[in-house]
Amino acid sequence: MTEVTQDKKLSTEQKALAVNLNNNQYGTIVEIGAGQEVARQFFNAGAAAGTVAKTMSAYDMQVSDDIYGKAGRYVSRERLEQMLAYEYKLLNKRLGEVRAEETQYFSYAATVTARSYSQKSECHGWIGIHFQSEANAKPSEILMHVRMLDDTNREQSEALGILGVNVVYGAFHYAEEPKLFIESLLDNLVDDFGQKRIEIDLIHFSGEKFSHVENRLMNLHLVRAWCCRAVMFDAQGASEVPGNLLRKKDVMVIRGSFKPPTKVHVDMTESAMQQFLKEEGVDPKKVCTVAEITMAELATDGDDHDISFLARVDLLNKLGYNVLISDYLRFFRLRSWMRRYTQNRIGIVLSILDFDQLFNEKYYDGLEGGILEAMGKLFSGNTNVYVYPTRRNGQLITLDNVEVAPNTKYLLQHLKDNHLLVAAECWNDENLHISARHIAEEIPLGQGEWEKQLPEAIRDQIKDKCMFGYCELPES
């Protein structure tokens, strides 16, 4: 950790110079969309002749296509991979028999859409590096998707230049420890107030050096390292850019610990979905179902947090859900994050067991408008929360008879009257007693009644893969 602490004190110029002074690290830098800011950083640092074989920006689409081949979109993972493969192959072809045997070749590439006079939508891009971790090694690769948070083109270009230096420097210094690489990405990109200039919401490691890397854990680490506030995995468990899954979709979200997903989770989602599909404008073909887990839930797993996290993703994928990991404790923050990507309808299914959290005024300390501000932001346009009942001491508790503090009961009534908080119209009474937390306590004890409380596919996978501490007891 001492080395990392020292490296974090390095300026961008110092990092660029350190790479330049290592004559064995040699490669190309190609950038489309925000100037040649990464190359500029290396040239400004001095001694760039020891690092840079070529720089290029193929801005014209026809020129870009002629070099790299056609792509569905120019700012895409597909285009980035084309750029990296082409430039790395060309570099080796031209220099493989000329450069010293000790050379570690690399190709850095970026394709981005930054702020411009005509560009007012999301500023984002794909960035990556194809490199040798040591001379004569097979190449490894790091890809990432970024969002630029600065307001002007000049600022965004500058931030991309800093990030590019961090990527190149980190690839050669932190390849042994990918988490440290992630933690270094925002060096010199966070101000004294903690405001980030860049957000990284997807990362992918591949190649010989990273054959042991579990990319889902690396994407989880993006949230832990404050590179972003949320990451997503599609229904097959692959890391995905949130915008690709959510853009122009109607989104149904269920929040929970999902340790493990139970029959009541399935009942809640199916019940809410029946009502959601009746809402005005909802297209059944464009509905994205998302199971969301907060970082606070994962933090309760102790030393087994990585294993538990992967198990939850696997099991939710079994149910056909996309998975969202976020550090948004408040519901309205989650809803605001989703609004970045879709203006369609958002539905959130909520158990009455979590109702105290929604209406607890202490939960909104620090908000100028308190609970009123929070509810205004949560239900601001095309958003409904579907409330699923439970049983307490044998009594059925629903949205119609739930009790809240006296000073918020009229707020509750207002939300109900305006079809913002919506009572579940159907539920499976046999499953209302199910508690994922109780099941999690019983699973390590072996076979038991908990098995009846899980969907069959979930039960079988937990037993087959010994998830959550399951250990089948030998027959007596």
FIKE-730342 format. One record per atom (N, C-alpha, C): x, y, z. Coordinates in pm, whole numbers, plus 50000, padded with zeros to 5 digits. Atoms other than C-alpha are relative to their C-alpha. Example, Ala and Ser with C-alpha at 12.3 -4.5 7.8 and 13.67 -1.06 7.14 Angstrom:
// residues 2
500894988150000 512304955050780 500905012050000 499184988149994 513674989450714 499235010950073 
***
This chain:
// residues 476
500824988050000 500005000050000 500865012650000 499134988249999 502995023350044 500225005349860 499764995950138 503675023349670 498805007449944 501204993750052 500055031949593 499845014050057 500114986949937 500045060449843 500945009949935 499054991250065 503165074649682 499535003649859 500454997550135 501735070749331 498855009949996 501154991150000 498555089049426 500425014550020 499514986449984 500675119549507 500575005449869 499424995850126 502035120349152 499015008549921 500824992050091 500715147448923 499874992649868 500145005950134 499555139148572 501315001249923 498744998050070 502785153548436 501054990250049 499025009449946 504865131948670 499734985849951 500345013450051 502985100648563 500414998749853 499645000550142 503415109048194 501514999349982 498535000050012 507105115948243 500584986550040 499535013149956 507595083048430 499874989749888 500185009150113 506175064348130 501005003649889 499104995750107 508215085247884 501454995850025 498615003149969 511455077948066 500304985150001 499805014450014 510915040548042 500004996749851 499885001850145 512205034147691 499464986649950 500525013050042 510794998947691 498495000449973 501444998850018 507155010847693 499755009249881 500034992750126 506355021647340 498714996749924 501255003250067 503135025547147 499345011649929 500774990350077 500435045046968 498845005350083 501124993649932 497755069147089 499075005549893 500994995250098 494625073846876 498755004450075 501124994049927 491785096246990 499035006349902 501054994250083 488485105546827 498975006650091 501124993649933 486095131346966 500315011350095 499714989149905 487915155147203 501445004549987 498614995950019 491245164347049 500984989050035 498955009749965 494545146947111 500565003550138 499654995449866 494555154447480 500944990650073 499105009649934 496245122447599 501405001449942 498694998250064 499035125947346 500645013150047 499464987049957 499415162547446 500634999150138 499455001449864 499965152647810 501404993749996 498695006650008 502825129547714 501035009049933 499064990950065 504405155047479 500405011550092 499704988849910 504135183147737 500934995850114 499175004849889 505815161448001 501474999249961 498625001050047 508945158347783 500434985649981 499435013350028 510915128647649 498994990449939 501065008550056 507815116047464 500504991149887 499455008450106 510005102147187 500294985950049 499765013249943 510695073447424 498744991850019 501275006849975 506995064747443 499114999449877 501034998550103 504995076647143 500554996949861 499635003450137 505405059346807 499155007649900 500914993250090 502365076046653 498815005250077 501284995249950 499375097646739 499125002949880 500894998050113 496275101346525 498595002850050 501434997749975 492685114246520 499284999449867 500755001650124 490465101446240 498575004950022 501304994249966 487535125446288 498954997449893 500975002250107 485895121645949 499524985650000 500555013649990 483545091645953 500474991249886 499565007950113 484535080545603 501464995850016 498595003149976 488215082645691 500124989250109 499975009849890 487585063646016 499574986249951 500465012850054 485635036645832 501054993749910 499005005250092 488355033445572 501184993750076 498885005249920 490955027445844 499594987650079 500355010249902 489065006146095 498874990749957 501175007650039 486074992445904 498755006550056 501254993849957 482425001345953 499604995050139 500535003649868 480735001346294 498575005150009 501394995949983 477105003646400 499905014150056 499944986649941 477925034246613 501465003850014 498614995649995 481055055246620 500525001550143 499614999949859 481075059846996 499434987350062 500505013149957 480765023447094 501174991050036 498995010049967 482634993947233 500514993349874 499615006250127 482644978846884 501085008249931 499024991550066 484495008846739 501325000250077 498785000049919 486955009747030 500824987349976 499285012650021 487834972946984 500614999449861 499424999350134 488324978646612 501285008350000 498854991049996 490695007446682 501194993350068 498915006249924 492734988446940 500644988549922 499485011650074 493064956746731 500825004549880 499314995350120 494054975546417 501335006550034 498794992449968 496584998846580 501074991050061 499015008849937 498254971646789 500644990749896 499465008850104 498614948346490 500955007849909 499174991950088 500004976546275 501325003850068 498804996449924 502434987046547 501014988550000 499105011649999 503874952046575 500544996949862 499555002550137 504044948146198 501135009449961 499024990050038 506034980246160 501274999550084 498864998549909 508304977746463 500494987050061 499665012549933 508394941346568 501414995249978 498645004650030 511734934646398 501025011250012 499114988449993 513194969246458 500335003950143 499814995749862 512694977146824 500774989450081 499275009149911 514694962047107 499114988750049 500735011849954 513704927647233 499215002850128 500624997249871 512734943047569 498745008849989 501114990650017 509994965347425 498674994050044 501395003249965 506514964047580 499125009149914 500824992050091 504134975447306 498625002850060 501374996849958 500824992847371 499325008549893 500834990950079 497995009547183 498885005050089 501074993549923 495735034247360 499025005949899 501014994650091 492445044047195 498835005650079 501204994149940 489445065747276 499095004949889 501014994250089 486235073547090 498905005750087 500884993149906 484085099247267 499155010349928 500794988650045 481355124647214 499985010150114 499864989649897 482185155947413 499085011749969 500824988150018 480375188947456 500455007949878 499684991750116 480175209947140 498855009649977 501074990450029 478045237146984 498704993049967 501215007350040 475635211246848 499684988350092 500165011849915 476105183547107 499545004250138 500554996349870 473815188447407 499574987850082 500415012149929 473035152347501 501164994750084 499015005749908 475055129047725 501404999949938 498615000150044 478825133247695 500664987450057 499485012949953 480395098847711 500984994549898 499075005850095 482925076347548 500504986450044 499345012949974 484795043447526 501505002049991 498564998149988 488445042147627 500634986450029 499365012849971 490895013247628 501474999949965 498585001950029 494445000747611 500264985249976 499535013350037 495944969947446 501505000150028 498614998349958 499344963047603 500644986750041 499235011349948 502074938647696 500455003350142 499584997749861 502634935448069 501504997850017 498555001750003 506174924347991 500414996749855 499535002250137 508304920647680 499694985949953 500305012750066 507264892647442 498774992950055 501215006249946 504114885847644 498855001749902 501224998150077 500774880447477 499275012350054 500614987549954 498754912847492 498814997950093 501184999449914 496194920947757 499265012849967 500834988750041 493394946147732 499135004850116 500914993949905 491424970247950 499105009549923 500994991350064 488214986447821 499155006550108 500894993649904 485995011448000 499075009849930 500954989950046 482965033347944 500005011550100 499894988449913 483125068748080 498915010149968 500884988350017 480805098348132 500785012350043 499314987649967 482255133548126 499035009350071 500904992249915 480805155948395 500265015049996 499724985650011 482415189648316 499005006549904 501014992750076 480325216848150 500455004349861 499534994850127 482555227247861 500874989849928 499175008850080 484385210147578 501455000450046 498614998649958 487725223847695 500264992250129 499835007149873 487255210248047 499894984949982 500165014350023 486025176447924 501224994249929 498815004750070 488965173347686 501194998950094 498915000349903 491385181847965 499874987950093 500235011449911 489795155748194 500314986849931 499705012350075 490045129247923 501504998049985 498555001150007 493735137347884 500614994750128 499515004849869 494325132148256 499664985350019 500415014049987 492325099848255 500874991049913 499185008150089 494295086947956 501384997150056 498705002149936 497585091948138 499864990050115 500235009549891 496155073748440 499864985749948 500205013450058 495135044648215 501334994049956 498735005350050 498535041148046 500954997150116 499125001849884 500495045848370 499544987950082 500535010949918 498185022148560 500174986449936 499855012950068 498374994948295 501384994150023 498635005049984 502134992548337 500414998850147 499605000549859 502224997248716 499084991450087 500965006949913 499064980048849 499384987749935 500595011650067 498464950948612 499884988050094 500055011149904 499174927048900 498815001250094 501084997749906 496404942749109 498955009149937 500994992150073 493424953848899 499195009650088 500754990949914 491624969049199 500785012950024 499194988049985 494534992849250 499985008349872 500144992950127 494345001348881 498725008350001 501284992849995 490675010848927 500085011950094 499914989249901 491455031549236 500855011749952 499124989550050 494055051249040 499385008049885 500534993950122 491775060748750 499575014550018 500464986249978 490435092548909 501055008750067 498924991449948 493805105449030 499995013249924 499974986450057 493885143148972 498725003749926 501294997250064 490225142148861 498895002550101 500984997249894 488495149149195 500445012750071 499604987449937 488415184149343 499974998950152 499905000049853 488805194049709 498674997550068 501335002249943 485045190649759 499454986249965 500425013650034 484905154949629 499244999049869 500725000450127 483375164249293 500884993749891 499255007150105 484445140849012 499775006849865 500114994850136 485125152248657 499664989049900 500245011750086 484785117448509 499294989350084 500625011649937 482545087948593 500254987949911 499735012450074 483455052348491 498984989750046 501095008949959 480445029148488 500094986049940 499755013750046 481874998448313 501494998449977 498615003250028 485294982048300 500114985249968 499855014150039 486464949848138 501484997149980 498625004650012 489814932148178 500014986949922 499895012550075 490884905047933 501444997849958 498665003250045 493954887647797 500784992150103 499165009049921 496794867447943 500185004950144 499714994749866 497524890348238 498794999450091 501224999049919 493894890848351 499134987549990 500775012350015 492864854848294 499314995950131 500565003549869 492144851848668 498965009950049 500844989149952 490044883448691 498524996949979 501465001050010 486294881448764 499485014249975 500354986450038 484994911848578 498795005550074 501144994949922 481764913948777 500495006250130 499444994249877 483834919749091 500735013049971 499324987650036 485884946048911 499005011449980 501024989750017 482714964648815 499375003950133 500454996649865 481484962249172 500995009450067 498974991649939 484794977849275 499955014349946 500204986350049 484015007849054 499145008150096 500884993149904 481255016449302 500735001950132 499264998949873 483415009049605 501085010849993 498924990350016 486185031149465 499485013849961 500634987250031 483705059549394 500275004649857 499894996450141 484355058249021 498625002549940 501384997650042 480565057648980 499094996650118 500955002749893 477415054349189 499234986949978 500775012250027 475945023649018 500594992949878 499615008250115 476824995048783 498884990049973 501075009250038 474594971048592 500544987449935 499725012950064 474634934848478 498724995749930 501195004150072 472314921548212 499494986550050 500645012149952 470104890948248 500854987549981 499055011250014 473014868648141 501205001850094 498944997949903 475294883048411 501185008049948 498904992250057 477504903748178 499895014650042 499994985849968 478544938848280 499525007849879 500574992450110 476684964448074 499915014850036 500194985749979 476545002148032 498545002450036 501404998049960 473395013448219 499125005749889 500794994050106 472275034747927 499574990149894 500345010050101 472325004847692 498814991650042 501115008049950 469874986047914 498755008250024 501134992149953 467645014648025 499485010249900 500404989050089 467545039747740 498694997149929 501325000450063 463965045947621 499204987650040 500745011649949 462715016647831 499065004250112 500794999449878 459885013948080 500684990650099 499165007549908 461645001848393 499214996250125 500585005149874 460314980248677 501134995850091 498905002449906 462584979348982 499484993750128 500265005549868 462494957249287 501295001050080 498844998649912 464854965649574 499964988950104 499975010249896 466014939749822 501424995450029 498705006049971 468854920149977 500244988049909 499935011650089 468084889449763 501044989950048 499095009949944 470084867449996 499194989850079 500085001650146 468524846649853 498715006149945 501304996450057 465744856349607 498974989450038 501015009349947 462554840749743 498735000349914 501295000250069 459074832249625 499265013350016 500714987449981 457794864649774 500595010949910 499414990550095 460274884649561 499374998249862 500615002850130 458874867549252 498555004649999 501404995749991 455294873649369 499895015249990 500044985450000 456014910549430 500205005449858 499694995150134 457524915449084 498874997049903 501085003750093 454784896548900 498745008050028 501184992249964 452034914649091 500125014349950 499794986250044 453504948949025 500025000949848 499914999650146 454194940348660 498614999749936 501375000550053 450534931848599 499385013949999 500564986649992 449564966748713 500795010049917 499124991150074 452554983848553 499654999949852 500305001350142 451614970748209 498685006849962 501264993050025 448214987548245 500165015350001 499794985549993 449755022048297 500095005849858 500044993350130 449365046748013 501405000749938 498764998650076 452105044447751 501004988850018 499035010949978 453835013047882 499914989949887 499915009650110 454964990647597 500574986950054 499505012749946 455264953947705 501324995549938 498785004050068 458074949647450 501215008250044 498914991149961 460124977647607 500165001050152 499884999949853 459944968447976 501294993250040 498765005449946 463234962848156 499804997350149 500185003749859 462984943948487 501364999850069 498724998249932 465734953148732 499874996650148 499875002549856 466624938749071 501175008150051 498964990849951 468574964649270 500424996350142 499415002649869 470894957949563 500855012050036 499174988749959 472424986449760 501324995050059 498715003449941 476034986649871 499884997650150 500215002049857 474744988850227 499614985550029 500375014049983 473184954350184 501214990949985 498815008350021 476434939850049 500985001350115 499054997549892 478374955150337 499754990950120 500325008649886 476614931550580 500554985949984 499565013750028 478244900750422 501354996550060 498725002949936 481574904050603 501054995449901 498885004750082 484544884950464 499554992849873 500485007450115 482364865850219 499275008949900 500824990850079 481054897150046 500114997449850 499865002350143 482494888949702 499264987449956 500675012650033 481224853049702 498495001850007 501434997649983 477824864249828 499455008549887 500434991350108 477614891649566 499834992149871 500085007850123 478334867849279 498834990250005 501115009349985 475804843049416 498675007249975 501254992550019 473074869649424 499785003349853 500134996850142 473784880549067 499604987549922 500305012550069 473744844348946 498534996050020 501365004349970 470444837149119 498965009449939 500934990550061 468734868949000 499964998249849 499975003150144 469864860948647 499154987749969 500835011950017 468194826948691 498535003649983 501394995450007 464934845848735 499765009249881 500154991550118 465594866248421 500125014850027 499914985949965 466324898948601 501355005949958 498794992050004 468874925248512 500335004150143 499594997049862 470874934748822 500685013650005 499424986849976 471734969448948 500605000250139 499364997949871 474244975949227 500235015050015 499864985549984 474095011349365 500315003450145 499844995349862 475005031849668 498955010550033 501124990849974 471665050549661 499094994050106 500865004849893 469975044749995 498595005549986 501304993650012 467145069249931 499374996749865 500705004150121 464525059249678 500055010849893 500064989650101 464365093049509 501345001849929 498704999450065 468105092249439 500094989249891 500015010850099 467685058949260 499175004149879 500884995850109 464805072849057 500665011049917 499324989350073 466835104048964 501124994449912 498945006350079 469735082248848 499414993649875 500625006450116 467405062648620 499515010149898 500484989750091 466065094748473 501105005149905 498944996650095 469475100448314 499794992749867 500005009050113 468685072148075 498644998049934 501325002150058 464945070548023 499015010350054 501114991449960 461995094148028 498694992350001 501195008549995 459575064948009 499594997550145 500555002349866 457585052248302 500944991350084 499225007749903 459395039248611 499044994750106 500775006149892 457765015048852 500944994050103 499215005749891 459195005549191 499074991750087 500825008549914 457774976149384 500624999750139 499544998249862 458034979649761 499154991750094 500735007249896 457104956650046 499565009750109 500474991749889 455054972050322 500974999450118 498995001249894 457874959650548 501025011449993 499044989150018 460044987450403 499335013850004 500764987550004 457355013950439 500475009850106 499514991249894 458745027250765 501185008149951 498844993150053 461935036150581 499575011249905 500454990050097 460045054650308 499405012150069 500704989049935 458045075750555 500665004650130 499264995749881 460655080250828 500695013349970 499474986850030 461435117550834 501495001250030 498574999549968 464845111550992 500844995549880 499315005250117 465765093850670 500365011249902 499784988950093 465675127650494 500675011950066 499214989449937 467785147850735 501045005149900 499034994150092 469945171850538 499375005349873 500734994550114 467375178050266 499295012750045 500614987349961 466205214150274 498494998750013 501455001649996 462635203650200 499544987550072 500345011849923 462765172150411 499214989749921 500755010950063 460265144750332 499185004949882 500774994650112 458235167750105 500885000949875 499094999250114 461255173949884 500294986049946 499695013650041 462065136849879 498854993949920 501155005750070 458535126749777 499785007049867 500144992750125 458415154049514 500964994949895 499005005050094 461595140849355 499734985449962 500285014050029 460545104449382 498874998649899 501195001650083 457175109449214 499895010849892 500014989350099 458175136348966 499904994249860 500225004050138 456635124448642 500194985349970 499945013650051 455795089548521 500664990050095 499445009349902 456775071748842 498904995350095 500955005949904 454665048149054 500754990550092 499475009849905 455505028249365 498864990550035 501015010349974 453554995749399 500324993450134 499795004149862 453104985149760 499394986150023 500395014049981 452974947949837 499754997550149 500375001749859 451284936450163 500884990050074 499355010149917 452604915650450 499054996350113 500775003549880 451324899050764 500865002350123 499354997849872 452224910051115 499094994550109 500795006449893 451064888351403 498644995249948 501235005450057 448514872751172 499125010349931 500844989650061 447084906251057 500575004249866 499594995650133 447184915950690 500205015150001 499684985850006 448924949750649 500155003849853 499974995550138 448284967450318 500185015149996 499904985650015 448625002450178 498785007150059 501234993749950 445045008950291 499945000950151 500094999449852 445615001850662 501355001950068 498704998049939 449325008150713 499995013050081 499954988249914 450065032850992 501325007449980 498834991450007 452455062050955 499865010650108 500044989449899 453325091251183 498845009449971 501164991350020 450345114751239 500265011749905 499744988250084 452075143851064 500314996549855 499785003850140 452615123650744 498824992449942 501115008150051 449255106150713 499285006949885 500674993150111 447835133250487 500874999949874 499095001750114 450915131250267 499794986349938 500275013550049 450315093850239 498704999749922 501294999950068 446685100050147 500085007149865 499824992650126 447705125449883 500654991249894 499315008650096 450065100649719 499104988649953 500955010550039 447385073649722 498925005549907 501084994150080 444695096549583 500435003349858 499494996150131 446915106549292 500684988549926 499525012150068 447815070949196 501535000049987 498545000149997 451465075649290 500484988250084 499865012349922 451525050349572 498814991249966 501055008750052 449555020749439 500004986950077 500105012749928 448304991149643 500034988349904 500005012350079 449034956549506 498594994549993 501355005250019 445854942049360 499914985050022 500005014549977 446894905749396 501294996050070 498845005149928 449254886249618 499744985550039 500085013949957 449974850849732 500114999650152 500034999449854 448934849050095 500904989550064 499195010949944 450844816550146 501475003950013 498584996450000 454164834350084 500325012550082 499774987349932 453684865850293 500904998850123 499175001849880 455504850850590 501484998549968 498625003350038 458714844550393 500935011650027 498984990049971 461804863050508 501354995049947 498705003950055 465044861850310 501054999250110 498994999949893 467024869950624 499904987350085 500165012449924 465554840350812 500514988149919 499535010950086 466254817650517 501534999749997 498534999250002 469874830050503 500604993950126 499515005849875 470264819250866 499854984850001 500285014349999 468844784650795 500804992249896 499315007150109 470724776250473 501254992750047 498795007249957 474054767850646 499724987650084 500345011749917 472194742250860 499664987949915 500315011250088 471494720750555 498544999949958 501375001150049 468184708050420 499015003850108 500994995949903 465074722150579 498795006349934 501234993950050 461774740450544 500285011949909 499684988550083 463534769950382 499934996849851 500005003850141 463704750250056 498655002449934 501354998150054 459914753150013 499705014749975 500264985750010 460164791050032 500735006749883 499234994950112 462374794649724 499464994549869 500305005850131 461634791049353 500904987949977 499295012650016 462734756549245 501405001949941 498704997950063 465534769049020 501005006350096 499134993449901 466924790649302 500464990050104 499675010349900 466774762449555 501074990549946 499085009850057 468554738149321 501405005849982 498684994250023 471344762349234 500745002550132 499384998149870 471984770949600 500604986850049 499535012949953 472324733949679 501134994549912 498985005450092 474314724549367 501345007150016 498774992249994 476844752749415 500395004050142 499694997449858 476814753649798 500105015050028 500024985649979 475874790349807 499555003550141 500404994449871 475414811250124 500284990450116 499605008949892 477184785050336 499284986850005 500735012650000 474974756050236 500974988250001 499215012349994 476424722250328 499054988650031 500965010849984 474284691650277 500514989950103 499625009449894 474354669550584 499954985749947 500045014050045 475194632750526 498764992950054 501175007749954 472314608350547 500404991450119 499715007949881 472104590950881 499784985349971 
***
